[in-house]
Amino acid sequence: MCQEHTDPQPQPAASIPLPPPNQETLRHILLGDYAILRDTIHTLHRLGYADAGDWSKPMLTGRGGEYVSILTQRRASNSGERPAEA
């Protein structure tokens, strides 16, 4: 006996919340050996700059033992205008 295969109903794509327009975003990217990457994250934590848990989990980049970790900081914008370029 053959069972008929039915495809499940397509599910809508999950929406990704966008930051409000009055919010500024800054991303810090660390690239390097695992040990110094972790040391840098903990140093920045000790200095009060960012909690160590706010960084992404270190991931291999595929380049000879190099790792990457990212910190995203957001804050309310004072204005929507960018400073004039020098």
N, CA, C and O of each residue as an XYZ file, in Angstrom:
344
protein
N       0.827     -1.185      0.000
C       0.000      0.000      0.000
C       0.866      1.241      0.000
O       1.878      1.308      0.697
N       0.474      2.188     -0.761
C       1.175      3.462     -0.807
C       0.395      4.485     -0.013
O      -0.832      4.553     -0.093
N       1.110      5.266      0.742
C       0.461      6.355      1.456
C       0.623      7.622      0.641
O       1.693      7.899      0.098
N      -0.443      8.377      0.564
C      -0.384      9.633     -0.174
C       0.351     10.664      0.662
O       0.066     10.842      1.846
N       1.299     11.340      0.031
C       2.075     12.374      0.729
C       1.418     13.724      0.483
O       1.212     14.127     -0.662
N       1.098     14.402      1.544
C       0.526     15.742      1.400
C       1.470     16.737      2.042
O       1.969     16.513      3.145
N       1.709     17.824      1.355
C       2.565     18.880      1.885
C       1.795     19.675      2.921
O       0.615     19.966      2.728
N       2.449     20.030      4.019
C       1.782     20.872      5.009
C       1.526     22.255      4.420
O       2.186     22.672      3.468
N       0.576     22.944      4.989
C       0.266     24.293      4.541
C       1.492     25.170      4.759
O       2.127     25.079      5.810
N       1.840     26.017      3.794
C       3.002     26.901      3.982
C       2.769     27.849      5.146
O       1.676     28.385      5.333
N       3.818     28.037      5.913
C       3.756     28.923      7.062
C       4.300     30.293      6.658
O       5.265     30.377      5.898
N       3.685     31.367      7.162
C       4.223     32.692      6.839
C       5.621     32.846      7.431
O       5.919     32.304      8.495
N       6.459     33.580      6.740
C       7.821     33.835      7.226
C       7.753     34.630      8.523
O       6.924     35.527      8.681
N       8.630     34.285      9.432
C       8.682     35.013     10.701
C       9.119     36.443     10.436
O      10.060     36.687      9.681
N       8.441     37.366     11.052
C       8.830     38.758     10.851
C       9.990     39.103     11.773
O      10.055     38.654     12.917
N      10.881     39.894     11.256
C      12.034     40.343     12.033
C      11.759     41.775     12.458
O      11.613     42.661     11.616
N      11.688     42.002     13.758
C      11.393     43.368     14.194
C      12.534     44.317     13.843
O      13.702     44.028     14.103
N      12.183     45.429     13.262
C      13.168     46.448     12.931
C      13.247     47.464     14.058
O      12.247     47.725     14.727
N      14.421     48.039     14.277
C      14.524     49.049     15.328
C      13.716     50.279     14.946
O      13.575     50.584     13.762
N      13.191     50.980     15.927
C      12.456     52.206     15.613
C      13.369     53.208     14.901
O      14.587     53.171     15.077
N      12.785     54.100     14.100
C      13.614     55.036     13.338
C      14.409     56.009     14.206
O      15.377     56.598     13.727
N      14.031     56.189     15.446
C      14.749     57.114     16.327
C      15.791     56.379     17.173
O      16.108     56.805     18.283
N      16.316     55.281     16.646
C      17.290     54.496     17.392
C      18.571     54.347     16.575
O      18.532     54.064     15.377
N      19.695     54.542     17.240
C      20.998     54.381     16.596
C      21.555     53.014     16.955
O      21.358     52.528     18.068
N      22.243     52.402     16.015
C      22.812     51.076     16.222
C      24.311     51.128     15.955
O      24.761     51.747     14.992
N      25.074     50.472     16.820
C      26.518     50.364     16.660
C      26.892     48.901     16.849
O      26.454     48.266     17.808
N      27.701     48.362     15.938
C      28.159     46.979     16.062
C      29.676     46.956     16.193
O      30.399     47.572     15.411
N      30.133     46.230     17.202
C      31.559     45.994     17.412
C      31.837     44.575     16.929
O      31.099     43.648     17.264
N      32.887     44.403     16.151
C      33.239     43.083     15.641
C      34.657     42.754     16.084
O      35.600     43.492     15.797
N      34.793     41.638     16.784
C      36.117     41.159     17.188
C      36.481     39.966     16.323
O      35.686     39.039     16.174
N      37.675     39.983     15.755
C      38.218     38.886     14.963
C      39.566     38.514     15.534
O      40.401     39.384     15.784
N      39.787     37.231     15.743
C      41.101     36.828     16.223
C      41.097     35.447     16.829
O      40.117     34.708     16.735
N      42.209     35.112     17.452
C      42.326     33.834     18.142
C      41.324     33.778     19.292
O      40.993     34.803     19.889
N      40.850     32.585     19.592
C      39.805     32.418     20.600
C      40.209     33.018     21.953
O      39.428     33.742     22.570
N      41.408     32.722     22.403
C      41.831     33.163     23.736
C      41.845     34.683     23.860
O      41.337     35.220     24.845
N      42.409     35.381     22.892
C      42.484     36.841     22.998
C      41.110     37.471     22.784
O      40.813     38.527     23.342
N      40.278     36.822     21.976
C      38.924     37.317     21.777
C      38.165     37.284     23.114
O      37.536     38.270     23.501
N      38.229     36.155     23.807
C      37.553     36.033     25.106
C      38.170     36.994     26.133
O      37.445     37.608     26.916
N      39.491     37.126     26.132
C      40.152     38.060     27.053
C      39.680     39.497     26.813
O      39.435     40.244     27.760
N      39.557     39.873     25.542
C      39.117     41.224     25.208
C      37.684     41.459     25.668
O      37.377     42.518     26.214
N      36.811     40.492     25.456
C      35.419     40.604     25.907
C      35.368     40.795     27.417
O      34.616     41.637     27.908
N      36.152     40.030     28.153
C      36.151     40.150     29.619
C      36.810     41.446     30.086
O      36.399     42.012     31.099
N      37.815     41.921     29.372
C      38.426     43.210     29.708
C      37.409     44.339     29.534
O      37.287     45.205     30.401
N      36.685     44.332     28.426
C      35.659     45.356     28.197
C      34.561     45.282     29.254
O      33.984     46.303     29.627
N      34.275     44.078     29.735
C      33.293     43.917     30.810
C      33.826     44.523     32.115
O      33.110     45.250     32.804
N      35.077     44.221     32.447
C      35.675     44.762     33.674
C      35.749     46.281     33.641
O      35.633     46.931     34.679
N      35.942     46.849     32.456
C      35.999     48.305     32.312
C      34.607     48.949     32.343
O      34.488     50.174     32.348
N      33.560     48.123     32.363
C      32.199     48.632     32.414
C      31.646     49.042     31.061
O      30.620     49.718     30.990
N      32.310     48.642     29.991
C      31.854     49.043     28.661
C      30.682     48.200     28.170
O      29.720     48.735     27.618
N      30.757     46.889     28.367
C      29.694     45.998     27.898
C      29.721     44.719     28.716
O      30.791     44.230     29.078
N      28.544     44.176     29.008
C      28.479     42.897     29.714
C      29.032     41.796     28.811
O      28.782     41.784     27.606
N      29.775     40.887     29.399
C      30.368     39.801     28.617
C      29.292     38.978     27.919
O      29.519     38.480     26.817
N      28.128     38.825     28.540
C      27.044     38.044     27.963
C      26.327     38.712     26.806
O      25.501     38.080     26.146
N      26.627     39.985     26.545
C      25.986     40.700     25.440
C      26.635     40.398     24.086
O      26.059     40.699     23.041
N      27.823     39.808     24.104
C      28.519     39.455     22.867
C      27.955     38.158     22.311
O      27.475     37.312     23.065
N      28.010     38.000     21.003
C      27.600     36.736     20.399
C      28.604     35.647     20.782
O      29.746     35.933     21.140
N      28.162     34.417     20.700
C      29.052     33.292     20.962
C      30.155     33.297     19.901
O      29.849     33.423     18.715
N      31.425     33.165     20.285
C      32.503     33.136     19.288
C      32.300     31.989     18.290
O      32.040     30.848     18.670
N      32.427     32.328     17.012
C      32.254     31.337     15.949
C      33.468     31.341     15.049
O      34.061     32.389     14.792
N      33.836     30.167     14.570
C      34.954     30.057     13.632
C      34.617     30.763     12.329
O      33.494     30.669     11.835
N      35.591     31.469     11.778
C      35.388     32.149     10.497
C      35.765     31.259      9.319
O      35.387     31.541      8.181
N      36.507     30.186      9.584
C      36.982     29.326      8.502
C      38.366     29.707      8.016
O      38.866     29.150      7.039
N      38.984     30.662      8.701
C      40.329     31.115      8.326
C      41.345     30.719      9.394
O      41.706     31.542     10.236
N      41.798     29.504      9.371
C      42.900     29.057     10.216
C      42.782     29.350     11.698
O      43.699     29.940     12.269
N      41.703     28.965     12.340
C      41.553     29.150     13.780
C      41.082     30.532     14.195
O      41.098     30.850     15.384
N      40.663     31.361     13.253
C      40.166     32.695     13.566
C      38.700     32.611     14.000
O      37.904     31.869     13.424
N      38.370     33.389     15.026
C      37.003     33.459     15.542
C      36.453     34.870     15.382
O      37.208     35.834     15.257
N      35.110     34.978     15.388
C      34.438     36.269     15.330
C      33.375     36.308     16.430
O      32.714     35.307     16.710
N      33.227     37.468     17.040
C      32.167     37.721     18.008
C      31.679     39.144     17.780
O      32.474     40.038     17.492
N      30.366     39.357     17.909
C      29.769     40.654     17.596
C      28.972     41.163     18.791
O      28.258     40.404     19.446
N      29.102     42.444     19.063
C      28.306     43.135     20.074
C      27.490     44.198     19.363
O      28.038     45.011     18.619
N      26.191     44.197     19.583
C      25.314     45.221     19.011
C      24.794     46.081     20.142
O      24.201     45.579     21.096
N      25.016     47.369     20.033
C      24.502     48.320     21.026
C      23.498     49.228     20.339
O      23.688     49.638     19.194
N      22.427     49.536     21.058
C      21.396     50.431     20.534
C      21.126     51.521     21.554
O      21.183     51.295     22.763
N      20.832     52.701     21.045
C      20.468     53.796     21.938
C      19.501     54.714     21.202
O      19.436     54.720     19.973
N      18.759     55.479     21.972
C      17.841     56.441     21.377
C      18.644     57.516     20.672
O      19.679     57.966     21.163
N      18.158     57.913     19.531
C      18.822     58.937     18.744
C      18.394     60.314     19.227
O      17.230     60.536     19.557
N      19.357     61.239     19.264
C      19.036     62.616     19.622
C      18.364     63.332     18.470
O      17.544     64.225     18.680
N      18.706     62.947     17.263
C      18.074     63.525     16.083
C      18.256     62.555     14.928
O      19.106     61.666     14.981
N      17.473     62.726     13.910
C      17.591     61.864     12.746
C      18.613     62.335     11.757
O      18.785     61.713     10.708
N      19.308     63.432     12.058
C      20.264     64.004     11.116
C      21.668     63.472     11.381
O      22.047     63.189     12.518
N      22.417     63.347     10.307
C      23.826     62.945     10.410
C      24.667     64.209     10.430
O      24.282     65.220      9.843
N      25.813     64.162     11.099
C      26.692     65.335     11.098
C      27.232     65.594      9.684
O      27.369     64.673      8.878
N      27.528     66.839      9.410
C      28.098     67.224      8.117
C      29.490     66.625      7.990
O      30.240     66.553      8.964
N      29.824     66.197      6.777
C      31.151     65.622      6.548
C      32.185     66.717      6.446
O      31.917     67.795      5.916
N      33.363     66.436      6.954
C      34.441     67.432      6.941
C      35.112     67.507      5.598
O      36.041     68.294      5.415
